[in-house]
Every structure is written in structure tokens, then in C-alpha cells.
Amino acid sequence: GDIRKNNVTPGVYPKWSKMHLRIWRIGRLETMVLLPLRAMYRSAPLMAFMLRRLGATVGDNLQCAHDAHLSGPLDLLSIDDNVAIQTGAYIQATSWSGQSLHVGPVHLASGCKIGMRAAIANNVRVGRGPWITPLTPILSDVGSQQMWEGAPARLSGRCTEHKRTAN
């Protein structure tokens, strides 16, 4: 396959299947790139560049902490403009349930903020401008301008978007 197209399709796959082994190999290769990058450089633009090179769709002004954990086939990851991913956040395109590997896309819409050590599971779409507070696991879709907190995650309020008076 291509470095940007891993030919991974969302779905449920049994353990030790060809797709499971392909996803494992992809994860190892992505780790070989991202782990040294995290250790040597703490640059958000460089992280965005490398995520694009590994197949993720990344918009402008991604503020991604150097130790955020992005796993699974990165071509299933889509990040829009002005997204902030804080230190230690987990974003995963795969999950295990018994002997089955679940693979699905993750979409982070523009303006969303993922808190420290928060987790975003596979098959999740995060809408425009929400705030996922620290230590919050998100297992289902999040709407626009919402604030989610706690474990298990619960909707705790709404976020308001402030307009800037000058550019």
C-alpha cells in the first residue's frame, strides 16, 4: 500500500485476521515516526506536517501536544481547523471488544478542544467548538458548542463562541 492510503476500511475484524495484522503493522510504523518526533521536537506545526504525511487529514492551526497519543490507521483521522489537543490526550481509530477489533473513523470538527488525558474512541464525530474536559472518555458523538466532563462522560453545559473584535 501507499504511505497515505493503508487500504483499511472501517468495520469489525476477528483477532489475527489479515486486517488485524495490517493494522498492527501500520501502528508500529506510525509509532516509529511519531515517537522520536515527540522525544526530539515539541513543535505543533511539525506534528501537523507529520500527521498529514502519515495519511491524516489535518486543517490549519492544529495545536497538538507532543505527548498526545494518536493511534490506529491515521488515514481514518480527520482534524479540521483550529483544533487543540492537550497533553496526554488519547485519540484512537481502533478498539477491542472481546476477540474483535473495531475500526472506525474519528472526526474532530473545527474549534474543538480536547482536554488533558481525555480519550476519543473510534467511530466518533466531535462537532464544532465543544470542550472535552480533562480525563473525560468520549465513546459517542459530541454535538456543537457542548461541554462534556466526567467519567462516564456527560453533557454538563454549553460553550459560547466569542467573536474577536480585531484580526
C-alpha positions in Angstrom: 0.0 0.0 0.0 0.8 3.7 -0.1 2.0 5.6 3.0 -1.1 7.8 2.8 -3.6 5.1 1.9 -3.4 2.0 4.1 -6.5 0.3 2.5 -8.1 -0.1 5.9 -11.9 0.0 5.8 -14.0 0.7 8.9 -15.6 -2.5 10.3 -15.2 -5.3 12.8 -12.4 -7.8 12.3 -11.5 -11.0 14.2 -8.3 -11.3 16.1 -5.3 -12.5 13.9 -7.1 -11.7 10.7 -5.3 -10.1 7.8 -6.8 -6.7 8.6 -5.8 -7.1 12.3 -2.2 -7.8 11.3 -2.2 -5.0 8.8 -3.4 -2.5 11.4 -0.8 -3.8 13.9 1.9 -3.2 11.3 0.6 0.2 10.4 0.6 1.1 14.1 4.2 0.0 14.5 5.3 2.1 11.5 3.4 5.2 12.7 5.0 4.8 16.2 8.5 4.6 14.7 7.8 8.0 13.2 5.8 9.8 15.9 7.7 8.5 19.0 11.1 10.1 18.0 9.3 13.2 16.9 7.8 13.6 20.3 11.1 13.0 22.0 13.2 15.4 19.9 10.8 18.2 18.9 7.9 19.9 20.6 6.5 21.7 17.5 2.8 21.7 16.7 3.4 22.6 13.0 5.8 19.8 12.7 3.4 17.4 14.3 0.6 18.5 11.9 3.0 18.1 8.9 3.9 14.5 10.0 0.3 13.6 10.6 -0.5 14.7 7.1 2.4 12.7 5.7 1.1 9.6 7.6 -2.3 10.0 5.9 -4.4 12.0 8.4 -6.5 14.9 7.1 -5.3 17.9 9.2 -6.6 21.5 8.8 -4.8 24.8 9.7 -3.7 25.8 13.2 -3.6 22.4 14.9 -2.3 22.8 18.4 -1.4 19.2 19.3 0.7 18.5 22.4 3.9 16.5 21.8 2.7 13.6 24.0 -0.8 13.2 22.7 -1.4 9.6 21.7 -2.9 9.3 18.2 -3.3 5.6 17.3 -4.8 3.4 14.7 -4.6 3.9 11.0 -4.1 7.7 10.8 -5.8 7.9 7.4 -9.1 7.4 9.4 -8.3 10.5 11.4 -9.8 13.8 10.2 -9.0 17.1 12.0 -10.4 20.4 10.9 -9.1 24.0 11.5 -8.3 25.5 15.0 -8.3 22.2 17.0 -6.5 22.0 20.3 -5.4 18.6 21.6 -3.8 18.9 25.1 -1.1 16.9 26.7 -1.7 13.2 27.2 -5.0 13.0 25.2 -5.8 9.7 23.5 -7.4 9.6 20.1 -7.9 6.1 18.8 -9.3 4.8 15.5 -9.4 1.2 16.8 -10.7 -0.6 19.9 -11.0 -4.2 21.1 -14.2 -5.9 22.3 -13.5 -9.5 23.2 -11.8 -11.1 20.3 -13.0 -8.5 17.8 -11.1 -5.4 16.5 -13.4 -2.5 15.9 -12.0 0.0 13.3 -13.7 3.4 12.6 -13.0 7.0 11.7 -12.5 9.8 14.1 -13.5 13.4 13.0 -12.6 16.5 15.1 -14.5 19.5 13.7 -13.1 23.0 13.8 -12.7 24.8 17.1 -12.9 21.7 19.4 -10.7 21.4 22.4 -9.7 18.0 23.8 -8.5 18.3 27.4 -5.6 16.7 29.2 -5.8 12.9 29.2 -9.2 12.9 27.7 -10.0 10.0 25.3 -11.8 9.9 22.0 -12.8 6.4 20.8 -13.3 5.2 17.2 -16.4 5.9 15.2 -16.8 9.3 17.0 -17.5 12.7 15.5 -16.8 15.7 17.6 -18.8 18.8 16.4 -17.8 22.4 16.1 -16.4 24.2 19.1 -17.0 21.8 22.0 -14.8 21.4 25.1 -14.0 17.9 26.3 -12.7 18.4 29.8 -9.6 16.6 31.2 -9.9 12.9 32.0 -13.2 12.5 30.0 -13.7 9.4 27.8 -15.8 10.1 24.8 -17.4 7.0 23.3 -20.2 8.5 21.2 -20.7 11.6 19.0 -20.5 15.1 20.6 -22.6 18.0 19.3 -21.5 21.5 18.6 -20.7 24.0 21.3 -21.1 21.4 24.1 -19.1 20.9 27.2 -18.5 17.2 28.3 -17.0 16.2 31.6 -16.7 13.2 34.0 -16.3 9.5 33.7 -18.6 8.3 32.3 -18.9 11.4 30.1 -22.0 13.6 30.5 -23.1 16.8 28.9 -22.6 19.5 31.5 -23.2 22.7 29.6 -22.8 24.8 26.5 -19.8 26.7 25.2 -20.2 30.2 23.7 -18.0 31.3 20.9 -16.6 34.8 21.4 -16.1 37.0 18.4 -12.8 38.7 18.1 -13.0 42.5 17.7 -9.9 42.7 15.6 -7.8 40.4 13.5 
